[in-house]
Amino acid sequence: MRRSFALIVALAMVGGIAAGWAINAGVHDPATLKTIAQDLSLVTDIFLRLIRMIIAPLVFSTLVVGIAHMEDGAAIGRIGAKTLGWFVGASVVSLLFGLMMVHLLKPGEALHLHAAAVGAPGAGADINLRDFIAHLVPTSIVKSMADNEILQIVVFAVFFGLAIAAVEDRAPAIMALAEQVAQVMLKLTGYVMLFAPPAIFAALASTVATQGPSVLIAYAGFVGSFYLSLVGLWLVMLLVAFVLVGRRAPALGVTAREPAIIAFSTASSEAAYPRLLEGLQVFGISRRIASFVLPLGYSFNLDGSMMYCTFATLFIAQAYGVPLSLGQQLTMLLLLMVTSKGIAGVPRASIVVVAATLPVFHLPEAGLLLILAVDHLLDMGRSATNVIGNSLAAAAIARWEGEMTNEGAPAQG
């Protein structure tokens, strides 16, 4: 199913480029080109509205469930605390690395798009730190959801999830309801993503028609810059591996190689899970550590996806020439850190996270279509990186707990 969907996306990309190229070559009147682009924008507008429709309940339900279950992991003691600490640290490094690389490579500046042309939300009045902090706390969660105030939804969800975890019997009825809502929203998200191919077709056709075929060079630059950044992140991971396991770092890389290839070819880190779990035990990590760290890692330790979120969001800001202050960028890191933990496992989770982030910083929501057009190509690299990051996490926790053999034979436990 995933491969057939990828094929449909690829055909939509090719068809959109071809249609846009033909329109650009056959229509020379700028007014006519603008009218055609506006007609095509109906398809993209519907898709963007569908995305906005699911964001609030999706973020709330999955974040509540995730926090409640995370408390279960931490409650088992020392191993849970170390694991979650590693995940937070790795996420911060990945987010900062993506931020650094997008500023260094500046892939979005080649597009020179105009925010006003796509109906970007107004920037509004600047608020000071006091007003911003006060705005984080919702006066009504219903109003926050109606307005898609993601920061306020996150704050309420964090308190709500912690409260469930603190109740003696963990409020089973509410927990069951939250889990069921989360499952329904995951399914609904899958349905919404079925509208991605026509949206990609329309977005590419509109962009190429109005900007000309030269815009494809900018797309190639974006994809190339992202993979160059991934290589840099891999080198950082390799350095950390040498610090943790010394001369056995190459063996850990070999262990993760086949699962990473599976994840890359299927654009799904979940597809590599069984092979990775088996491989880490052969490497010498105890089954107890591997079977504890990996499931949590697939929810809370998505290094490739973390890096992509900052990279893609700043790419959109660069494409539309929207400057973001240092304070805004640091706030973005914090927001991405929390929201991404809530919707792990969501189809095209990174797209949903970016979609939730754009309006918070008054970035054009239509910029989502810029990255959606090539998202599958990028998802392949993200998925492989997530696998490598979780392999490294399991090795780190096993080393700290003394539950990794030196010979590479399967450890017991």
ChimeraX attribute file (.defattr): number of C-alpha atoms within 10 A of each C-alpha:
attribute: neighborCount
match mode: 1-to-1
recipient: residues
	/A:1	6
	/A:2	10
	/A:3	11
	/A:4	9
	/A:5	15
	/A:6	16
	/A:7	14
	/A:8	15
	/A:9	24
	/A:10	19
	/A:11	15
	/A:12	23
	/A:13	23
	/A:14	16
	/A:15	18
	/A:16	26
	/A:17	25
	/A:18	18
	/A:19	19
	/A:20	26
	/A:21	21
	/A:22	16
	/A:23	19
	/A:24	22
	/A:25	12
	/A:26	11
	/A:27	14
	/A:28	10
	/A:29	9
	/A:30	11
	/A:31	10
	/A:32	12
	/A:33	19
	/A:34	15
	/A:35	11
	/A:36	17
	/A:37	20
	/A:38	16
	/A:39	13
	/A:40	19
	/A:41	19
	/A:42	14
	/A:43	18
	/A:44	24
	/A:45	18
	/A:46	13
	/A:47	22
	/A:48	20
	/A:49	11
	/A:50	16
	/A:51	18
	/A:52	16
	/A:53	16
	/A:54	18
	/A:55	21
	/A:56	20
	/A:57	17
	/A:58	22
	/A:59	25
	/A:60	27
	/A:61	25
	/A:62	28
	/A:63	28
	/A:64	27
	/A:65	27
	/A:66	24
	/A:67	22
	/A:68	21
	/A:69	18
	/A:70	19
	/A:71	18
	/A:72	13
	/A:73	19
	/A:74	16
	/A:75	12
	/A:76	10
	/A:77	10
	/A:78	11
	/A:79	19
	/A:80	20
	/A:81	15
	/A:82	15
	/A:83	25
	/A:84	21
	/A:85	13
	/A:86	19
	/A:87	23
	/A:88	16
	/A:89	11
	/A:90	21
	/A:91	26
	/A:92	19
	/A:93	17
	/A:94	25
	/A:95	24
	/A:96	18
	/A:97	22
	/A:98	28
	/A:99	23
	/A:100	16
	/A:101	21
	/A:102	24
	/A:103	15
	/A:104	11
	/A:105	16
	/A:106	18
	/A:107	26
	/A:108	25
	/A:109	16
	/A:110	17
	/A:111	20
	/A:112	14
	/A:113	19
	/A:114	14
	/A:115	20
	/A:116	11
	/A:117	12
	/A:118	16
	/A:119	11
	/A:120	18
	/A:121	16
	/A:122	13
	/A:123	12
	/A:124	7
	/A:125	6
	/A:126	8
	/A:127	10
	/A:128	8
	/A:129	10
	/A:130	8
	/A:131	10
	/A:132	11
	/A:133	10
	/A:134	9
	/A:135	14
	/A:136	16
	/A:137	16
	/A:138	18
	/A:139	10
	/A:140	12
	/A:141	16
	/A:142	11
	/A:143	13
	/A:144	18
	/A:145	18
	/A:146	12
	/A:147	11
	/A:148	20
	/A:149	21
	/A:150	22
	/A:151	21
	/A:152	20
	/A:153	25
	/A:154	23
	/A:155	16
	/A:156	21
	/A:157	23
	/A:158	20
	/A:159	13
	/A:160	18
	/A:161	25
	/A:162	19
	/A:163	15
	/A:164	21
	/A:165	21
	/A:166	13
	/A:167	10
	/A:168	7
	/A:169	9
	/A:170	15
	/A:171	13
	/A:172	11
	/A:173	10
	/A:174	11
	/A:175	19
	/A:176	12
	/A:177	13
	/A:178	19
	/A:179	17
	/A:180	15
	/A:181	18
	/A:182	24
	/A:183	16
	/A:184	14
	/A:185	20
	/A:186	21
	/A:187	13
	/A:188	15
	/A:189	22
	/A:190	14
	/A:191	13
	/A:192	17
	/A:193	16
	/A:194	13
	/A:195	16
	/A:196	22
	/A:197	23
	/A:198	19
	/A:199	28
	/A:200	29
	/A:201	28
	/A:202	27
	/A:203	31
	/A:204	29
	/A:205	30
	/A:206	28
	/A:207	24
	/A:208	23
	/A:209	27
	/A:210	21
	/A:211	18
	/A:212	18
	/A:213	18
	/A:214	11
	/A:215	18
	/A:216	16
	/A:217	11
	/A:218	18
	/A:219	19
	/A:220	13
	/A:221	17
	/A:222	25
	/A:223	17
	/A:224	14
	/A:225	19
	/A:226	24
	/A:227	16
	/A:228	14
	/A:229	23
	/A:230	24
	/A:231	14
	/A:232	15
	/A:233	22
	/A:234	16
	/A:235	12
	/A:236	14
	/A:237	17
	/A:238	18
	/A:239	13
	/A:240	15
	/A:241	22
	/A:242	14
	/A:243	12
	/A:244	17
	/A:245	18
	/A:246	11
	/A:247	11
	/A:248	16
	/A:249	19
	/A:250	14
	/A:251	13
	/A:252	23
	/A:253	16
	/A:254	14
	/A:255	22
	/A:256	25
	/A:257	17
	/A:258	16
	/A:259	25
	/A:260	30
	/A:261	18
	/A:262	22
	/A:263	25
	/A:264	23
	/A:265	17
	/A:266	20
	/A:267	24
	/A:268	23
	/A:269	28
	/A:270	18
	/A:271	17
	/A:272	22
	/A:273	20
	/A:274	10
	/A:275	15
	/A:276	26
	/A:277	22
	/A:278	16
	/A:279	22
	/A:280	27
	/A:281	23
	/A:282	18
	/A:283	23
	/A:284	22
	/A:285	31
	/A:286	23
	/A:287	21
	/A:288	14
	/A:289	23
	/A:290	26
	/A:291	16
	/A:292	15
	/A:293	27
	/A:294	21
	/A:295	15
	/A:296	19
	/A:297	23
	/A:298	19
	/A:299	17
	/A:300	27
	/A:301	30
	/A:302	27
	/A:303	27
	/A:304	29
	/A:305	27
	/A:306	28
	/A:307	29
	/A:308	27
	/A:309	28
	/A:310	25
	/A:311	28
	/A:312	26
	/A:313	27
	/A:314	26
	/A:315	25
	/A:316	27
	/A:317	22
	/A:318	22
	/A:319	23
	/A:320	24
	/A:321	17
	/A:322	16
	/A:323	11
	/A:324	16
	/A:325	8
	/A:326	9
	/A:327	10
	/A:328	13
	/A:329	17
	/A:330	14
	/A:331	13
	/A:332	21
	/A:333	19
	/A:334	14
	/A:335	18
	/A:336	23
	/A:337	19
	/A:338	19
	/A:339	23
	/A:340	26
	/A:341	23
	/A:342	27
	/A:343	27
	/A:344	22
	/A:345	17
	/A:346	22
	/A:347	18
	/A:348	17
	/A:349	19
	/A:350	25
	/A:351	23
	/A:352	23
	/A:353	27
	/A:354	24
	/A:355	24
	/A:356	25
	/A:357	23
	/A:358	22
	/A:359	18
	/A:360	17
	/A:361	19
	/A:362	16
	/A:363	26
	/A:364	24
	/A:365	24
	/A:366	21
	/A:367	24
	/A:368	21
	/A:369	25
	/A:370	21
	/A:371	21
	/A:372	20
	/A:373	23
	/A:374	18
	/A:375	18
	/A:376	19
	/A:377	16
	/A:378	21
	/A:379	25
	/A:380	21
	/A:381	24
	/A:382	28
	/A:383	28
	/A:384	29
	/A:385	26
	/A:386	24
	/A:387	32
	/A:388	25
	/A:389	25
	/A:390	28
	/A:391	26
	/A:392	23
	/A:393	23
	/A:394	24
	/A:395	27
	/A:396	22
	/A:397	22
	/A:398	23
	/A:399	15
	/A:400	12
	/A:401	13
	/A:402	11
	/A:403	20
	/A:404	27
	/A:405	18
	/A:406	13
	/A:407	11
	/A:408	16
	/A:409	15
	/A:410	19
	/A:411	20
	/A:412	14
	/A:413	10
